[in-house]
Every structure is written in C-alpha cells, then in structure tokens.
Amino acid sequence: MLRELRARLAEDYRADQLLQLMLDRLVAAGLLKGRGRHRTDATHVLAAVRRLSRLELAGESVRAALEEIAEADPDWLVPLIEPE
C-alpha cells in the first residue's frame, strides 16, 4: 500500500519528502519496521496513533496557553525560560 502511495506522490518531490519524514518517525516510534509489509489496521497501531494524537493535542494546548500568557504578561515567563 505504501509503495502505491509513494508512487502516486513521487510526481511531487515535497510530498515524497513528507512521506519519508512520516515513515522515519513511525520507524523511530517503533510502529513500523524498516522494510516489509505492514498491516495498518492492527489494533496496536491504531492505539499508538490514538496515544500520539492525544499527546500532540496536549502539547499544542500547552503551547497555545504559553503564547497567550506571553502576550498578556511577558514578564511572567522570563524567569521560566532558559537561555539555551
């Protein structure tokens, strides 16, 4: 399936880069092996994607809250920010 998707996206170099980045991150997260056939409907894969979605939502919520705080009271964040 991924081979077919990659072939369709190969016409657009940016789309291929995006797909490769996604595959690299899935391999790094342990959701896919480097090569071979994979079942994308497996329960453990769906559960892991759900966990990642929740984690991403939590991270985005914190980021949005910090941006609002930075606009409302920038001095409050200064002691919390490390120079590096």
C-alpha positions as CSV (number, residue, x, y, z in Angstrom):
1,M,0.0,0.0,0.0
2,L,2.8,2.4,0.9
3,R,4.6,1.6,-2.3
4,E,1.5,2.6,-4.3
5,L,1.0,5.8,-2.3
6,R,4.7,6.7,-2.7
7,A,4.4,6.1,-6.5
8,R,1.5,8.5,-6.8
9,L,3.2,11.1,-4.7
10,A,6.5,10.7,-6.5
11,E,5.5,13.3,-9.0
12,D,5.7,16.0,-6.3
13,Y,9.1,16.0,-4.6
14,R,7.8,17.8,-1.5
15,A,5.1,15.2,-1.0
16,D,7.7,12.4,-1.2
17,Q,9.9,14.2,1.4
18,L,6.8,14.5,3.7
19,L,6.0,10.8,3.3
20,Q,9.6,9.9,4.1
21,L,9.6,12.0,7.2
22,M,6.4,10.4,8.3
23,L,7.8,6.9,7.7
24,D,11.1,7.7,9.5
25,R,9.1,8.9,12.6
26,L,6.9,5.8,12.6
27,V,10.0,3.6,12.5
28,A,11.6,5.7,15.3
29,A,8.5,5.3,17.4
30,G,8.6,1.6,16.9
31,L,5.3,1.5,15.0
32,L,6.9,0.2,11.7
33,K,9.9,-1.9,10.8
34,G,12.3,-0.5,8.3
35,R,11.2,-2.7,5.4
36,G,8.5,-5.2,4.6
37,R,4.7,-5.4,4.6
38,H,2.7,-3.9,7.4
39,R,-0.9,-4.1,8.4
40,T,-2.2,-0.7,9.1
41,D,-5.4,-1.9,10.7
42,A,-3.7,-3.7,13.6
43,T,-5.1,-2.8,17.0
44,H,-1.8,-1.9,18.5
45,V,-1.1,0.5,15.6
46,L,-4.4,2.2,16.0
47,A,-4.0,2.5,19.8
48,A,-0.5,4.0,19.3
49,V,-1.8,6.5,16.8
50,R,-4.6,7.5,19.2
51,R,-2.0,8.0,22.0
52,L,0.2,10.1,19.8
53,S,-2.8,12.2,18.8
54,R,-3.7,12.8,22.4
55,L,-0.1,13.7,23.2
56,E,0.1,16.1,20.3
57,L,-3.2,17.7,21.4
58,A,-1.8,18.2,24.9
59,G,1.4,19.7,23.6
60,E,-0.5,22.1,21.3
61,S,-2.7,23.1,24.2
62,V,0.3,23.9,26.4
63,R,1.9,25.8,23.5
64,A,-1.2,27.9,22.9
65,A,-1.6,28.6,26.6
66,L,2.0,29.8,26.8
67,E,1.6,32.0,23.7
68,E,-1.5,33.7,25.3
69,I,0.4,34.2,28.6
70,A,3.4,35.6,26.7
71,E,1.1,38.2,25.1
72,A,-0.8,39.0,28.3
73,D,2.2,39.1,30.7
74,P,5.6,38.6,29.1
75,D,7.4,39.3,32.4
76,W,5.8,36.2,34.0
77,L,7.6,33.9,31.5
78,V,11.1,35.4,31.7
79,P,12.3,33.5,34.8
80,L,11.0,30.2,33.3
81,I,12.9,30.5,30.1
82,E,16.4,29.0,29.9
83,P,18.9,30.9,27.7
84,E,19.9,27.8,25.7
